[in-house]
Amino acid sequence: MNENIVKRNDLLSQKVIKGLNSRNMEGYYAANSEEALKLALEIIGEGSTVTMGGCMSAREIGLVDALKEGNYNFIDRDEIEDKRAAMLAAYDADVYLSSANAMTEDGILVNIDGNANRVSAIAQGPKKVLFIVGMNKVCDDVDGAMKRARNVAAPINAQRFDIATPCRKTGSCGDCKTPDTICCQFLITRYSKHPGRIHVILVNEDLGF
């Protein structure tokens, strides 16, 4: 990454963390994936029951592999035949892993979901929610974050899942109502009622979509 982008992100992260803290959420900054992985494992704690949605960022920093290999009860829905049971287990987990489709400079998290398992777990259930967020997902405001979620994250995920949505063909949101739509629920997390529940690790890398 260009050194000027690195410096800009270093400075911007301070503003984002200040915003998160003002919203009763814990913010952290990692210069790279290695730092993010170490910090994530410290927050999770050995022996914890951990699960996740489709969090590419957690995979990219090596967190999923570390959880599988370490002293953790990691519930991997990709390896469980009963997907509904795996999703329901998330609500009673010690830690739920997620990323954000986008977030604002003042600490608001924006997520879009198809089945609602991810956004519902973020909103209620798990004792902790740990977000792994690349600095590429930080936007000016909620409007910019919503546009990013709908016009960047959603089309890429539609291509990844190979589903029949207009955005898969055009690369931008068509505000569709097709059966395959993955933009069914929108969650804007602007404040946490519960101190110490939501943790956000900002990583100075391009992670996820």
Backbone as CSV, one residue per row, in Angstrom:
resi,resn,N_x,N_y,N_z,CA_x,CA_y,CA_z,C_x,C_y,C_z
1,MET,0.838,-1.188,0.000,0.000,0.000,0.000,0.882,1.251,0.000
2,ASN,0.492,2.241,-0.778,1.233,3.491,-0.864,1.391,4.122,0.513
3,GLU,2.592,4.641,0.809,2.872,5.170,2.140,1.991,6.360,2.498
4,ASN,1.554,7.118,1.522,0.679,8.253,1.793,-0.731,7.785,2.170
5,ILE,-1.167,6.694,1.558,-2.463,6.109,1.936,-2.376,5.551,3.351
6,VAL,-1.247,4.907,3.664,-1.040,4.370,5.007,-1.135,5.486,6.046
7,LYS,-0.465,6.602,5.784,-0.479,7.719,6.723,-1.878,8.305,6.853
8,ARG,-2.551,8.437,5.738,-3.927,8.964,5.771,-4.812,8.061,6.609
9,ASN,-4.700,6.744,6.413,-5.517,5.810,7.175,-5.170,5.837,8.662
10,ASP,-3.884,5.993,8.961,-3.473,6.107,10.367,-4.222,7.251,11.043
11,LEU,-4.285,8.386,10.365,-4.943,9.560,10.928,-6.459,9.385,10.983
12,LEU,-7.023,8.871,9.895,-8.473,8.700,9.835,-8.960,7.704,10.883
13,SER,-8.172,6.673,11.139,-8.582,5.655,12.113,-8.815,6.263,13.490
14,GLN,-8.040,7.290,13.836,-8.206,7.937,15.135,-9.591,8.578,15.250
15,LYS,-10.040,9.183,14.153,-11.375,9.791,14.130,-12.459,8.720,14.236
16,VAL,-12.271,7.614,13.509,-13.263,6.536,13.525,-13.363,5.929,14.921
17,ILE,-12.225,5.672,15.548,-12.221,5.083,16.891,-12.875,6.020,17.900
18,LYS,-12.604,7.306,17.782,-13.253,8.277,18.654,-14.772,8.225,18.474
19,GLY,-15.215,8.092,17.230,-16.644,7.979,16.953,-17.238,6.716,17.540
20,LEU,-16.532,5.598,17.392,-17.005,4.337,17.967,-17.136,4.441,19.479
21,ASN,-16.117,4.994,20.112,-16.145,5.115,21.572,-17.307,5.984,22.043
22,SER,-17.632,7.015,21.279,-18.751,7.891,21.640,-20.088,7.167,21.508
23,ARG,-20.079,6.046,20.784,-21.290,5.254,20.566,-21.308,3.990,21.426
24,ASN,-20.500,3.962,22.460,-20.445,2.854,23.410,-19.923,1.571,22.765
25,MET,-19.058,1.732,21.763,-18.417,0.603,21.103,-16.903,0.750,21.227
26,GLU,-16.210,-0.377,21.269,-14.758,-0.365,21.441,-14.076,-0.383,20.073
27,GLY,-13.201,0.581,19.832,-12.488,0.636,18.574,-11.000,0.394,18.745
28,TYR,-10.397,-0.291,17.778,-8.971,-0.630,17.807,-8.404,-0.402,16.406
29,TYR,-7.093,-0.264,16.332,-6.449,-0.071,15.035,-5.276,-1.032,14.892
30,ALA,-5.222,-1.714,13.767,-4.129,-2.636,13.465,-3.477,-2.198,12.159
31,ALA,-2.166,-2.125,12.168,-1.436,-1.664,10.989,-1.466,-2.684,9.859
32,ASN,-1.707,-3.952,10.195,-1.705,-5.004,9.178,-2.480,-6.217,9.694
33,SER,-2.577,-7.244,8.858,-3.342,-8.439,9.222,-2.760,-9.161,10.428
34,GLU,-1.447,-9.180,10.515,-0.803,-9.878,11.638,-1.191,-9.233,12.969
35,GLU,-1.159,-7.910,13.017,-1.570,-7.210,14.238,-3.049,-7.425,14.519
36,ALA,-3.858,-7.416,13.473,-5.297,-7.616,13.639,-5.599,-8.999,14.199
37,LEU,-4.893,-10.009,13.708,-5.102,-11.377,14.186,-4.763,-11.495,15.662
38,LYS,-3.634,-10.959,16.053,-3.215,-11.021,17.457,-4.225,-10.325,18.359
39,LEU,-4.672,-9.166,17.941,-5.633,-8.397,18.719,-6.973,-9.114,18.808
40,ALA,-7.419,-9.693,17.693,-8.695,-10.405,17.678,-8.687,-11.579,18.658
41,LEU,-7.611,-12.340,18.668,-7.523,-13.492,19.572,-7.496,-13.047,21.033
42,GLU,-6.894,-11.907,21.308,-6.896,-11.373,22.673,-8.314,-10.996,23.102
43,ILE,-9.064,-10.390,22.208,-10.438,-9.985,22.514,-11.330,-11.207,22.692
44,ILE,-11.134,-12.216,21.847,-11.966,-13.424,21.905,-11.704,-14.214,23.179
45,GLY,-10.455,-14.471,23.470,-10.100,-15.234,24.669,-10.207,-16.742,24.451
46,GLU,-9.216,-17.478,24.914,-9.211,-18.930,24.750,-10.418,-19.572,25.441
47,GLY,-10.893,-20.655,24.847,-12.022,-21.388,25.398,-13.373,-20.845,24.996
48,SER,-13.411,-19.731,24.272,-14.681,-19.115,23.896,-15.373,-19.898,22.783
49,THR,-16.698,-19.854,22.806,-17.495,-20.372,21.705,-17.659,-19.249,20.685
50,VAL,-17.221,-19.514,19.465,-17.161,-18.471,18.434,-17.858,-18.959,17.171
51,THR,-18.606,-18.078,16.543,-19.184,-18.390,15.245,-19.220,-17.126,14.406
52,MET,-19.733,-17.221,13.215,-19.669,-16.090,12.295,-20.663,-16.244,11.163
53,GLY,-20.855,-15.152,10.437,-21.585,-15.201,9.181,-20.577,-15.403,8.066
54,GLY,-20.839,-14.816,6.915,-19.898,-14.969,5.802,-18.850,-13.880,5.814
55,CYS,-18.010,-13.872,6.822,-17.050,-12.786,7.034,-15.733,-13.080,6.321
56,MET,-15.573,-12.538,5.116,-14.352,-12.757,4.357,-13.145,-12.135,5.042
57,SER,-13.337,-11.006,5.700,-12.219,-10.305,6.340,-11.582,-11.148,7.431
58,ALA,-12.404,-11.872,8.193,-11.865,-12.756,9.244,-11.017,-13.861,8.630
59,ARG,-11.427,-14.348,7.483,-10.637,-15.376,6.797,-9.332,-14.786,6.265
60,GLU,-9.412,-13.592,5.733,-8.248,-12.985,5.094,-7.129,-12.668,6.075
61,ILE,-7.463,-12.352,7.319,-6.402,-12.071,8.298,-5.915,-13.347,8.994
62,GLY,-6.491,-14.506,8.638,-6.065,-15.770,9.223,-6.781,-16.144,10.508
63,LEU,-7.844,-15.411,10.851,-8.537,-15.649,12.121,-9.291,-16.972,12.136
64,VAL,-9.930,-17.315,11.045,-10.692,-18.570,11.011,-9.762,-19.769,11.200
65,ASP,-8.641,-19.784,10.517,-7.678,-20.877,10.676,-7.156,-20.948,12.109
66,ALA,-6.875,-19.792,12.704,-6.367,-19.759,14.080,-7.393,-20.302,15.057
67,LEU,-8.667,-20.016,14.832,-9.718,-20.518,15.713,-9.888,-22.025,15.582
68,LYS,-9.768,-22.520,14.365,-9.884,-23.965,14.139,-8.730,-24.727,14.775
69,GLU,-7.556,-24.120,14.758,-6.353,-24.803,15.240,-6.114,-24.599,16.735
70,GLY,-6.728,-23.585,17.324,-6.452,-23.234,18.710,-7.479,-23.780,19.691
71,ASN,-7.381,-23.296,20.919,-8.243,-23.751,22.011,-9.535,-22.929,22.032
72,TYR,-10.368,-23.159,21.022,-11.629,-22.438,20.892,-12.706,-23.410,20.420
73,ASN,-13.935,-23.137,20.782,-15.068,-23.898,20.271,-15.628,-23.115,19.090
74,PHE,-15.061,-23.388,17.908,-15.455,-22.641,16.717,-16.539,-23.402,15.968
75,ILE,-17.692,-22.767,15.834,-18.816,-23.361,15.102,-18.751,-22.869,13.662
76,ASP,-18.347,-23.745,12.774,-18.174,-23.395,11.366,-19.390,-23.879,10.587
77,ARG,-20.246,-22.962,10.204,-21.483,-23.357,9.528,-21.218,-24.023,8.182
78,ASP,-20.041,-23.751,7.586,-19.721,-24.379,6.312,-19.455,-25.873,6.465
79,GLU,-19.191,-26.311,7.701,-18.892,-27.717,7.941,-20.011,-28.440,8.685
80,ILE,-21.133,-27.742,8.889,-22.275,-28.336,9.591,-23.413,-28.531,8.607
81,GLU,-23.958,-29.745,8.573,-25.019,-30.061,7.612,-26.288,-29.271,7.900
82,ASP,-26.624,-29.134,9.177,-27.837,-28.412,9.574,-27.504,-26.921,9.676
83,LYS,-27.685,-26.200,8.576,-27.312,-24.789,8.530,-28.153,-23.951,9.490
84,ARG,-29.417,-24.308,9.641,-30.281,-23.545,10.542,-29.797,-23.674,11.987
85,ALA,-29.405,-24.877,12.363,-28.893,-25.074,13.726,-27.629,-24.267,13.955
86,ALA,-26.777,-24.215,12.942,-25.539,-23.446,13.059,-25.836,-21.958,13.204
87,MET,-26.822,-21.483,12.453,-27.192,-20.072,12.542,-27.798,-19.751,13.909
88,LEU,-28.639,-20.629,14.416,-29.273,-20.393,15.711,-28.253,-20.429,16.846
89,ALA,-27.214,-21.236,16.681,-26.174,-21.321,17.716,-25.459,-19.990,17.898
90,ALA,-25.499,-19.163,16.875,-24.820,-17.871,16.945,-25.380,-16.991,18.050
91,TYR,-26.675,-17.116,18.323,-27.310,-16.220,19.279,-26.869,-16.465,20.718
92,ASP,-26.317,-17.631,20.969,-25.861,-17.941,22.326,-24.338,-18.039,22.396
93,ALA,-23.654,-17.590,21.355,-22.193,-17.691,21.315,-21.548,-16.642,22.217
94,ASP,-20.321,-16.935,22.638,-19.555,-15.930,23.374,-19.150,-14.785,22.464
95,VAL,-18.762,-15.138,21.236,-18.287,-14.126,20.286,-18.835,-14.423,18.895
96,TYR,-19.361,-13.401,18.256,-19.809,-13.506,16.869,-18.902,-12.642,16.011
97,LEU,-18.360,-13.234,14.956,-17.452,-12.518,14.059,-18.220,-11.958,12.868
98,SER,-17.893,-10.743,12.513,-18.515,-10.131,11.351,-17.560,-9.102,10.766
99,SER,-17.898,-8.640,9.594,-17.284,-7.425,9.087,-18.420,-6.444,8.905
100,ALA,-18.163,-5.344,8.255,-19.210,-4.388,7.911,-19.184,-4.199,6.411
101,ASN,-20.358,-4.047,5.816,-20.370,-3.719,4.397,-19.824,-2.316,4.176
102,ALA,-20.002,-1.478,5.185,-19.448,-0.126,5.163,-19.590,0.466,6.556
103,MET,-18.831,1.527,6.823,-19.010,2.269,8.067,-18.622,3.717,7.841
104,THR,-19.042,4.562,8.753,-18.797,5.989,8.591,-17.583,6.434,9.388
105,GLU,-17.105,7.608,9.060,-15.948,8.168,9.756,-16.236,8.445,11.229
106,ASP,-17.523,8.598,11.572,-17.859,8.849,12.969,-18.421,7.610,13.678
107,GLY,-18.138,6.418,13.107,-18.355,5.182,13.847,-19.679,4.473,13.694
108,ILE,-20.451,4.772,12.658,-21.709,4.064,12.413,-21.448,2.904,11.456
109,LEU,-21.971,1.726,11.801,-21.778,0.512,11.002,-23.010,0.238,10.144
110,VAL,-22.789,-0.129,8.886,-23.879,-0.406,7.957,-23.725,-1.812,7.397
111,ASN,-24.803,-2.601,7.491,-24.778,-3.967,6.981,-26.075,-4.304,6.262
112,ILE,-25.940,-5.074,5.193,-27.071,-5.567,4.410,-27.054,-7.087,4.468
113,ASP,-28.239,-7.698,4.524,-28.294,-9.156,4.652,-29.455,-9.720,3.841
114,GLY,-29.316,-10.968,3.441,-30.375,-11.654,2.721,-31.242,-12.481,3.639
115,ASN,-30.619,-13.347,4.440,-31.362,-14.224,5.346,-31.581,-13.622,6.728
116,ALA,-30.890,-12.561,7.040,-30.993,-11.835,8.313,-30.280,-12.517,9.464
117,ASN,-29.641,-13.669,9.235,-28.921,-14.322,10.333,-27.777,-13.453,10.841
118,ARG,-27.100,-12.772,9.933,-25.954,-11.952,10.329,-26.398,-10.677,11.032
119,VAL,-27.312,-9.934,10.412,-27.708,-8.661,11.026,-28.469,-8.883,12.328
120,SER,-29.205,-9.977,12.437,-29.933,-10.236,13.678,-28.973,-10.593,14.807
121,ALA,-27.895,-11.325,14.490,-26.901,-11.663,15.513,-26.116,-10.421,15.940
122,ILE,-25.865,-9.533,15.001,-25.196,-8.284,15.356,-26.067,-7.482,16.327
123,ALA,-27.354,-7.445,16.043,-28.264,-6.625,16.835,-28.542,-7.210,18.213
124,GLN,-28.606,-8.539,18.320,-29.047,-9.147,19.581,-28.572,-10.589,19.677
125,GLY,-28.138,-11.006,20.862,-27.824,-12.413,21.075,-26.444,-12.664,21.622
126,PRO,-25.439,-12.772,20.762,-24.086,-13.113,21.223,-23.582,-12.135,22.285
127,LYS,-22.750,-12.665,23.192,-22.227,-11.813,24.270,-21.334,-10.706,23.710
128,LYS,-20.540,-11.035,22.693,-19.687,-10.054,22.039,-19.865,-10.171,20.537
129,VAL,-19.736,-9.051,19.855,-19.670,-9.037,18.396,-18.347,-8.372,18.027
130,LEU,-17.530,-9.085,17.274,-16.225,-8.573,16.869,-16.213,-8.331,15.365
131,PHE,-16.066,-7.072,14.989,-15.987,-6.687,13.586,-14.525,-6.575,13.155
132,ILE,-14.215,-7.137,11.992,-12.920,-6.947,11.347,-13.189,-6.095,10.112
133,VAL,-12.675,-4.871,10.096,-13.046,-3.927,9.034,-11.805,-3.307,8.396
134,GLY,-11.628,-3.540,7.115,-10.556,-2.882,6.376,-10.861,-1.404,6.217
135,MET,-9.821,-0.584,6.181,-10.026,0.858,6.048,-10.647,1.231,4.701
136,ASN,-10.648,0.306,3.750,-11.298,0.554,2.462,-12.810,0.696,2.589
137,LYS,-13.372,0.309,3.729,-14.823,0.355,3.905,-15.309,1.607,4.631
138,VAL,-14.392,2.490,4.989,-14.778,3.702,5.717,-15.255,4.774,4.734
139,CYS,-16.462,5.294,4.986,-17.077,6.288,4.109,-17.347,7.578,4.882
140,ASP,-17.654,8.642,4.152,-17.870,9.948,4.782,-19.028,9.926,5.768
141,ASP,-20.174,9.385,5.326,-21.387,9.469,6.129,-22.278,8.260,5.845
142,VAL,-23.456,8.237,6.467,-24.359,7.095,6.310,-24.810,6.941,4.860
143,ASP,-25.082,8.047,4.196,-25.499,7.974,2.797,-24.411,7.323,1.944
144,GLY,-23.165,7.736,2.157,-22.054,7.136,1.422,-21.870,5.668,1.778
145,ALA,-22.075,5.328,3.053,-21.941,3.940,3.486,-23.031,3.070,2.870
146,MET,-24.247,3.581,2.804,-25.334,2.828,2.180,-25.057,2.617,0.695
147,LYS,-24.547,3.641,0.040,-24.240,3.512,-1.386,-23.135,2.476,-1.599
148,ARG,-22.141,2.479,-0.715,-21.076,1.484,-0.841,-21.623,0.076,-0.637
149,ALA,-22.446,-0.091,0.385,-23.001,-1.409,0.679,-23.822,-1.936,-0.493
150,ARG,-24.590,-1.062,-1.115,-25.498,-1.500,-2.173,-24.813,-1.610,-3.527
151,ASN,-23.815,-0.760,-3.781,-23.228,-0.699,-5.120,-21.835,-1.297,-5.238
152,VAL,-21.235,-1.655,-4.103,-19.931,-2.323,-4.122,-20.048,-3.714,-3.506
153,ALA,-20.439,-3.763,-2.242,-20.484,-5.050,-1.536,-21.516,-6.004,-2.135
154,ALA,-22.728,-5.510,-2.350,-23.794,-6.396,-2.828,-23.515,-6.988,-4.220
155,PRO,-23.118,-6.185,-5.208,-22.829,-6.785,-6.513,-21.698,-7.807,-6.480
156,ILE,-20.655,-7.534,-5.679,-19.548,-8.491,-5.592,-20.017,-9.784,-4.941
157,ASN,-20.822,-9.679,-3.889,-21.332,-10.886,-3.239,-22.294,-11.649,-4.143
158,ALA,-23.074,-10.923,-4.938,-23.967,-11.591,-5.893,-23.160,-12.385,-6.917
159,GLN,-22.032,-11.831,-7.341,-21.151,-12.552,-8.259,-20.502,-13.743,-7.556
160,ARG,-20.123,-13.541,-6.299,-19.475,-14.615,-5.540,-20.418,-15.797,-5.345
161,PHE,-21.691,-15.501,-5.058,-22.668,-16.556,-4.832,-23.306,-17.051,-6.131
162,ASP,-23.007,-16.377,-7.243,-23.542,-16.738,-8.560,-25.063,-16.790,-8.544
163,ILE,-25.667,-15.687,-8.130,-27.126,-15.618,-8.055,-27.670,-14.634,-9.086
164,ALA,-28.947,-14.805,-9.405,-29.558,-14.054,-10.502,-30.161,-12.744,-10.011
165,THR,-29.308,-11.756,-9.815,-29.779,-10.419,-9.465,-29.313,-9.437,-10.523
166,PRO,-30.020,-8.328,-10.699,-29.572,-7.333,-11.684,-28.157,-6.819,-11.412
167,CYS,-27.811,-6.653,-10.132,-26.488,-6.100,-9.825,-25.361,-7.042,-10.233
168,ARG,-25.649,-8.329,-10.303,-24.635,-9.287,-10.759,-24.279,-9.019,-12.218
169,LYS,-25.243,-8.534,-12.977,-25.016,-8.291,-14.400,-24.509,-6.875,-14.676
170,THR,-24.944,-5.912,-13.848,-24.616,-4.516,-14.133,-23.500,-3.968,-13.247
171,GLY,-23.290,-4.584,-12.072,-22.284,-4.089,-11.147,-22.758,-2.980,-10.242
172,SER,-24.052,-2.636,-10.336,-24.605,-1.612,-9.445,-26.020,-1.993,-9.034
173,CYS,-26.481,-1.393,-7.944,-27.773,-1.763,-7.365,-28.928,-1.416,-8.297
174,GLY,-29.849,-2.377,-8.458,-31.052,-2.144,-9.249,-32.289,-2.039,-8.393
175,ASP,-32.103,-1.962,-7.047,-33.228,-1.904,-6.108,-34.238,-3.001,-6.423
176,CYS,-33.719,-4.208,-6.604,-34.533,-5.304,-7.130,-35.420,-5.954,-6.073
177,LYS,-36.417,-6.688,-6.567,-37.267,-7.527,-5.733,-37.269,-8.958,-6.276
178,THR,-36.149,-9.358,-6.825,-36.038,-10.700,-7.381,-35.920,-11.724,-6.256
179,PRO,-36.302,-12.974,-6.492,-36.219,-14.008,-5.449,-34.814,-14.196,-4.899
180,ASP,-33.801,-13.900,-5.694,-32.413,-14.101,-5.254,-31.812,-12.887,-4.551
181,THR,-32.587,-11.832,-4.382,-32.014,-10.623,-3.796,-31.341,-10.893,-2.449
182,ILE,-30.192,-10.275,-2.229,-29.503,-10.408,-0.946,-29.611,-9.115,-0.137
183,CYS,-30.377,-8.179,-0.653,-30.573,-6.902,0.050,-31.973,-6.871,0.664
184,CYS,-32.197,-7.755,1.626,-33.518,-7.872,2.247,-33.640,-7.064,3.530
185,GLN,-32.568,-7.080,4.330,-32.568,-6.351,5.591,-31.376,-5.405,5.637
186,PHE,-31.605,-4.206,6.138,-30.560,-3.209,6.302,-30.426,-2.900,7.794
187,LEU,-29.220,-3.001,8.316,-28.987,-2.703,9.729,-27.989,-1.557,9.854
188,ILE,-28.409,-0.495,10.516,-27.524,0.625,10.825,-27.284,0.612,12.331
189,THR,-26.055,0.364,12.722,-25.703,0.301,14.135,-25.049,1.618,14.526
190,ARG,-25.805,2.453,15.218,-25.309,3.789,15.562,-24.959,3.918,17.040
191,TYR,-25.361,2.934,17.862,-25.062,2.986,19.291,-25.262,1.594,19.870
192,SER,-24.459,1.255,20.881,-24.613,-0.025,21.569,-25.131,0.231,22.977
193,LYS,-26.245,-0.392,23.313,-26.817,-0.262,24.651,-25.959,-0.938,25.715
194,HIS,-25.138,-1.900,25.271,-24.424,-2.754,26.214,-22.919,-2.508,26.135
195,PRO,-22.334,-1.902,27.161,-20.890,-1.627,27.162,-20.085,-2.915,26.997
196,GLY,-19.043,-2.859,26.180,-18.162,-4.000,26.006,-18.681,-5.089,25.089
197,ARG,-19.830,-4.869,24.461,-20.377,-5.914,23.579,-19.818,-5.820,22.165
198,ILE,-19.778,-4.638,21.594,-19.343,-4.488,20.201,-17.909,-3.971,20.148
199,HIS,-17.068,-4.728,19.436,-15.658,-4.394,19.261,-15.370,-4.297,17.760
200,VAL,-14.643,-3.274,17.357,-14.332,-3.076,15.940,-12.821,-2.911,15.778
201,ILE,-12.221,-3.839,15.032,-10.799,-3.727,14.708,-10.685,-3.158,13.296
202,LEU,-10.150,-1.952,13.200,-9.866,-1.346,11.903,-8.492,-1.813,11.446
203,VAL,-8.408,-2.273,10.213,-7.152,-2.811,9.690,-6.704,-1.958,8.508
204,ASN,-5.450,-1.536,8.530,-4.940,-0.681,7.475,-4.569,-1.508,6.232
205,GLU,-5.560,-2.211,5.742,-5.448,-3.003,4.512,-6.794,-2.995,3.828
206,ASP,-6.812,-3.357,2.552,-8.064,-3.564,1.857,-8.538,-4.988,2.151
207,LEU,-9.632,-5.108,2.890,-10.159,-6.413,3.272,-11.614,-6.525,2.829
208,GLY,-12.017,-7.734,2.459,-13.400,-7.979,2.118,-13.852,-7.196,0.906
209,PHE,-15.179,-7.016,0.835,-15.770,-6.386,-0.352,-16.495,-5.096,0.023
